[in-house]
Amino acid sequence: MNQPKSSAEVSETFSEADIADYLRSHPDFFERHAALLLGLRLPHPTGASAVSLVERQVAMLRQRSGALERQLKDLVAVAKANNALVEKIHRLAIELMAQSDFTARLDVLEASLREHFAAERAALVLFGDKTTRDEANPGFVQIIKRDDPALKPFSAFLRAARPRCGQIRDRQRQFVFGREADSVASAAMLPLGESAKLGFLIIGSRDADYFHPGKRMDFLGRLGELVSVAVDSELVRSGRN
């Protein structure tokens, strides 16, 4: 007559991994063995008395539901922020298109960066020869030749010709913001035109973490493209590039 196997013998035959794999492959196992399900007892996660497996599953589902709800709220918040950015870029595009005068477009751009994009400091650097038109928008627009040695701190950025966010170097701050350099701790740098042929736009913040490397680059890229279109026709007409 066969003797029933001891728990030790069973454990040698089936490992915990084998049992776990079996249960995953047969999720209806406890439906067919309801009495066994109700008889299982697990330690309560808070250290209180033991709870049934069903109660433990309910608690885990509640935790998972709470985590999913938080994730959903985060996604909704991100979606709302993205929609707000799209609306701001759209509004800026309309305002720029409404201006036929180049200087007026620059005024609109500066005001929009400050009022709608929370730019505490901003500078538009355009490549070309200085003309009398350079007197417009003082403190915001700078005209400089592409091969000027003063642009050396930006050489890597200009070669890459891609939007960049992060803490800004001292020499870059001094060149762009002058006396206000100490008030800028981080910045977004946007190349203008293909291979940054038109120049670049810098948006600065006092907060060292505001423009961090993980910032959404796609929206910054769209803003750079919009500004490029706004200044390109004027630069071509005036023969600066």
Secondary structure as GFF3:
##gff-version 3
##sequence-region A 1 241
A	DSSP	alpha_helix	7	13	.	.	.	ID=ss1
A	DSSP	alpha_helix	16	25	.	.	.	ID=ss2
A	DSSP	alpha_helix	29	32	.	.	.	ID=ss3
A	DSSP	alpha_helix	34	39	.	.	.	ID=ss4
A	DSSP	beta_strand	41	42	.	.	.	ID=ss5
A	DSSP	beta_strand	51	52	.	.	.	ID=ss6
A	DSSP	alpha_helix	53	97	.	.	.	ID=ss7
A	DSSP	alpha_helix	102	115	.	.	.	ID=ss8
A	DSSP	beta_strand	121	127	.	.	.	ID=ss9
A	DSSP	three_ten_helix	132	135	.	.	.	ID=ss10
A	DSSP	beta_strand	141	144	.	.	.	ID=ss11
A	DSSP	three_ten_helix	149	154	.	.	.	ID=ss12
A	DSSP	alpha_helix	155	160	.	.	.	ID=ss13
A	DSSP	beta_strand	164	167	.	.	.	ID=ss14
A	DSSP	alpha_helix	170	177	.	.	.	ID=ss15
A	DSSP	three_ten_helix	178	183	.	.	.	ID=ss16
A	DSSP	beta_strand	186	192	.	.	.	ID=ss17
A	DSSP	three_ten_helix	194	196	.	.	.	ID=ss18
A	DSSP	beta_strand	199	205	.	.	.	ID=ss19
A	DSSP	alpha_helix	217	238	.	.	.	ID=ss20
###
